């Protein structure tokens, strides 16, 4: 499930970046806590790092185990503002 902001971010992507991030998002449905995933301090959120063509991308998401839902809250290039306003 994509939050509105994450859905808008994915809609703006194209080419190999779109394919790589879409694949990573779909893989989260099978394994919501893959190897390399980290929890964000002070939040009930996880962060997955993806590298596409030398550019770092982050997928920030929440796992609701009781509902069996993975909610993608943010898809963004890694920079100073990636984790602000979570």
C-alpha positions in Angstrom: 0.0 0.0 0.0 1.4 3.4 -1.0 0.7 6.6 0.9 -0.3 9.5 -1.4 3.1 11.2 -1.2 4.9 7.9 -2.0 2.5 7.2 -4.9 3.3 10.7 -6.3 7.0 10.1 -6.0 6.8 6.8 -7.8 4.6 8.3 -10.6 7.4 10.8 -11.4 10.0 8.0 -11.9 11.0 6.4 -15.2 13.4 3.9 -16.7 15.7 1.7 -14.6 14.9 3.7 -11.4 11.2 3.0 -11.7 11.9 -0.7 -12.4 14.3 -1.1 -9.5 12.2 0.7 -6.9 8.9 -0.9 -8.1 10.6 -4.3 -7.7 11.9 -3.5 -4.2 8.4 -2.3 -3.2 6.8 -5.5 -4.5 9.4 -7.6 -2.8 8.4 -6.0 0.6 5.0 -7.8 0.3 6.7 -11.2 0.5 9.4 -10.2 3.1 8.7 -6.9 4.9 12.0 -7.0 6.8 14.6 -8.0 4.3 18.3 -8.2 5.2 19.8 -4.7 5.4 16.6 -3.0 6.6 16.9 -0.7 9.5 14.4 0.8 11.9 14.3 4.6 12.2 15.1 5.9 15.7 12.1 7.5 17.3 9.6 6.1 14.8 7.8 2.9 14.1 9.2 3.0 10.6 11.7 1.0 8.5 14.2 2.1 5.9 15.3 0.2 2.9 18.3 1.4 0.8 18.4 1.0 -2.9 21.2 2.0 -5.3 20.3 2.6 -8.9 22.9 3.9 -11.4 25.1 5.2 -8.6 22.3 7.1 -6.9 21.1 6.2 -3.4 17.3 5.9 -3.0 15.4 5.3 0.2 12.0 3.5 0.8 10.6 4.4 4.2 7.7 2.2 5.3 5.7 0.9 8.2 4.8 -2.7 8.9 1.4 -3.4 10.4 1.7 -7.1 11.4 -1.8 -7.4 12.9 -3.3 -6.2 9.6 -0.6 -7.9 7.4 0.0 -4.5 5.6 3.1 -2.8 4.5 2.5 1.0 4.1 5.1 2.8 2.0 5.3 6.3 3.4 8.1 7.8 1.4 10.2 7.1 -1.7 13.0 9.6 -2.1 16.6 10.1 -3.2 19.0 10.1 -0.3 19.8 13.7 0.7 19.6 15.9 3.8 15.8 16.1 3.7 14.9 12.4 3.2 14.0 11.7 6.8 12.5 15.1 7.7 8.8 15.4 8.4 8.1 11.7 8.8 
